[in-house]
Amino acid sequence: MRLQEYLKNKFPNDLKKLKFEKPNNVIQNNPEEFDVDRYTIYFGGMNWENLEHDINHIEKEFHEHFFLCLFTISVIDLTMFSYFRNYYSIFRNKTRYPKFGWSGFGPHYENPKKLLDIPFEKGLIKMEKIDVNEYVDLFISETTHFLESNINQISTEDFFNSLLNDRDFQVNQNEKNTITPLIINTLKERFGK
């Protein structure tokens, strides 16, 4: 199954299989103060401590697709929140993506790169099963389609420039031999960075 077919037909159901947690009562009772809404739920936990549970019901043949799609929705959500806050409520109403992180004394968000790096470290991602160009094509086309259909004030180029310039999206020494730098560098090539 190609990645695009998985994203459209299988990922929405696989996403529902994650272990979700709601914010605590203090956060739920003060949503504006903590930048959450009534649909906010978290998955993963600190350093994706729930990884084993989260993939327990995902067919092994689709692990790479699942991790790439989780990475994508988390990156898009954080980029919209961080750089296009004026349009975030429109985005949030259309997507209601779960948040990668956890809720303690406040909300905590993990770097989305961990959605690829941690499974890679644990041997759950096989590099030969990932076509980086196919993934980047899909990431760009899905983002473009969403923006053109829902928030045409944001261009695809502005979105990806914001993402690629984010300090948390830079390649670090620990990631040199993982899938993350391949994705980042391919995106940079596509956007002339």
C-alpha positions as CSV (number, residue, x, y, z in Angstrom):
1,M,0.0,0.0,0.0
2,R,1.4,3.4,-1.0
3,L,1.7,6.1,1.6
4,Q,-1.0,8.3,0.2
5,E,-3.5,5.4,0.2
6,Y,-2.5,4.6,3.8
7,L,-3.0,8.2,4.9
8,K,-6.4,8.4,3.4
9,N,-7.8,5.0,4.1
10,K,-6.0,3.5,7.1
11,F,-4.3,6.2,9.2
12,P,-7.5,7.7,10.6
13,N,-8.5,4.4,12.1
14,D,-4.9,3.6,13.3
15,L,-4.7,7.1,14.9
16,K,-7.7,6.2,17.1
17,K,-5.8,3.2,18.5
18,L,-3.3,5.4,20.4
19,K,-3.5,5.7,24.2
20,F,-4.9,9.2,24.8
21,E,-5.0,11.3,27.9
22,K,-7.0,14.4,28.6
23,P,-5.5,17.4,30.3
24,N,-5.9,17.5,34.0
25,N,-8.9,19.4,35.6
26,V,-7.0,22.6,36.3
27,I,-6.0,22.8,32.6
28,Q,-9.5,21.9,31.3
29,N,-11.1,24.5,33.6
30,N,-8.7,27.2,32.3
31,P,-8.4,26.4,28.6
32,E,-7.4,30.0,27.5
33,E,-4.6,30.2,30.0
34,F,-3.1,26.9,28.7
35,D,-3.9,27.3,25.0
36,V,-6.0,24.2,24.8
37,D,-9.6,23.5,23.8
38,R,-12.2,20.9,24.8
39,Y,-10.9,18.6,22.1
40,T,-7.3,18.6,23.3
41,I,-6.0,15.1,24.0
42,Y,-2.4,13.9,24.4
43,F,-0.6,10.8,23.2
44,G,2.9,9.5,23.7
45,G,3.9,10.8,27.1
46,M,7.4,12.0,28.0
47,N,10.0,10.8,25.4
48,W,7.2,8.7,23.9
49,E,7.0,6.4,26.9
50,N,3.8,4.9,25.5
51,L,5.4,3.8,22.2
52,E,5.0,0.1,22.8
53,H,1.3,0.5,23.6
54,D,0.7,3.0,20.8
55,I,1.9,0.6,18.1
56,N,0.6,-2.6,19.7
57,H,-2.5,-2.5,17.4
58,I,-0.8,-1.2,14.3
59,E,0.0,-3.8,11.7
60,K,3.8,-4.1,11.4
61,E,3.8,-3.8,7.6
62,F,2.4,-0.2,8.1
63,H,4.7,0.9,11.0
64,E,6.8,3.3,8.7
65,H,3.6,4.8,7.2
66,F,2.1,5.2,10.7
67,F,5.2,7.0,12.1
68,L,5.5,9.3,9.0
69,C,1.8,10.3,9.3
70,L,2.0,10.9,13.1
71,F,5.1,13.0,12.4
72,T,3.3,15.0,9.7
73,I,0.2,15.9,11.7
74,S,2.3,16.9,14.7
75,V,4.7,19.0,12.7
76,I,1.8,20.7,10.9
77,D,-0.1,21.4,14.1
78,L,3.0,22.9,15.9
79,T,3.9,25.0,12.9
80,M,0.4,26.4,12.6
81,F,0.3,27.1,16.3
82,S,3.8,28.7,16.4
83,Y,3.8,30.7,13.2
84,F,0.3,31.3,12.1
85,R,-1.5,31.8,15.3
86,N,-4.1,34.1,13.8
87,Y,-5.3,31.1,11.7
88,Y,-4.9,28.4,14.2
89,S,-8.5,28.3,15.3
90,I,-9.5,27.6,11.7
91,F,-6.9,24.9,11.4
92,R,-7.9,23.4,14.8
93,N,-11.6,23.3,14.0
94,K,-10.8,21.4,10.7
95,T,-8.3,18.9,12.2
96,R,-8.5,18.5,15.9
97,Y,-5.3,16.5,15.8
98,P,-4.1,15.0,19.1
99,K,-1.0,16.5,20.7
100,F,2.2,14.6,21.0
101,G,3.2,15.1,24.7
102,W,1.5,15.0,28.0
103,S,-0.2,17.0,30.7
104,G,1.2,17.6,34.1
105,F,1.3,20.9,35.9
106,G,0.8,22.3,32.4
107,P,0.8,21.0,28.9
108,H,4.1,19.6,27.6
109,Y,4.8,19.1,23.9
110,E,7.4,16.8,22.6
111,N,9.5,17.6,19.5
112,P,7.8,15.8,16.6
113,K,11.2,14.5,15.4
114,K,11.0,12.0,18.2
115,L,8.1,10.4,16.3
116,L,10.7,9.2,13.8
117,D,13.9,9.2,15.9
118,I,12.7,7.0,18.8
119,P,11.2,4.2,16.6
120,F,14.4,4.3,14.4
121,E,16.6,3.9,17.5
122,K,14.4,0.9,18.6
123,G,14.6,-0.7,15.2
124,L,10.9,-0.1,14.4
125,I,11.7,1.9,11.2
126,K,13.5,0.3,8.3
127,M,15.1,2.9,6.1
128,E,14.7,0.8,3.0
129,K,10.9,0.8,3.4
130,I,10.8,4.6,3.2
131,D,10.8,6.6,0.0
132,V,11.8,10.0,1.2
133,N,10.8,11.7,-2.1
134,E,7.4,10.1,-2.1
135,Y,6.9,11.2,1.5
136,V,8.0,14.8,0.9
137,D,5.8,15.0,-2.2
138,L,2.8,13.9,-0.1
139,F,3.7,16.2,2.8
140,I,3.9,19.2,0.4
141,S,0.8,18.3,-1.7
142,E,-1.4,17.6,1.4
143,T,-0.3,20.8,3.1
144,T,-0.9,22.8,-0.2
145,H,-4.3,21.3,-0.6
146,F,-5.3,22.0,3.0
147,L,-4.1,25.6,2.9
148,E,-5.7,26.4,-0.5
149,S,-9.0,24.9,0.6
150,N,-9.1,26.3,4.1
151,I,-6.6,29.1,4.8
152,N,-5.5,30.6,1.4
153,Q,-3.9,33.5,3.2
154,I,-0.9,31.2,4.0
155,S,1.2,30.1,1.1
156,T,2.8,26.7,1.0
157,E,6.2,28.4,0.7
158,D,5.5,30.5,3.8
159,F,4.4,27.5,5.7
160,F,7.5,25.4,4.9
161,N,9.9,28.3,5.3
162,S,8.6,28.8,8.8
163,L,9.0,25.1,9.5
164,L,12.5,24.9,8.0
165,N,13.7,27.9,9.9
166,D,12.4,26.7,13.3
167,R,15.2,26.0,15.7
168,D,13.6,22.8,16.9
169,F,13.5,21.5,13.3
170,Q,17.2,21.7,12.6
171,V,19.3,18.6,12.2
172,N,21.5,17.8,15.3
173,Q,24.5,15.5,15.6
174,N,22.5,12.7,17.2
175,E,20.2,12.5,14.1
176,K,22.9,12.2,11.4
177,N,22.1,8.6,10.5
178,T,18.3,8.7,10.9
179,I,15.4,9.5,8.5
180,T,14.9,12.9,10.0
181,P,17.8,14.7,8.3
182,L,16.9,13.1,5.0
183,I,13.4,14.6,5.2
184,I,14.6,18.0,6.4
185,N,17.3,18.2,3.7
186,T,14.9,17.1,1.0
187,L,12.4,19.8,2.1
188,K,15.2,22.3,2.1
189,E,16.2,21.4,-1.5
190,R,12.6,21.7,-2.6
191,F,12.3,25.2,-1.1
192,G,15.7,26.4,-2.2
193,K,17.2,26.6,1.3
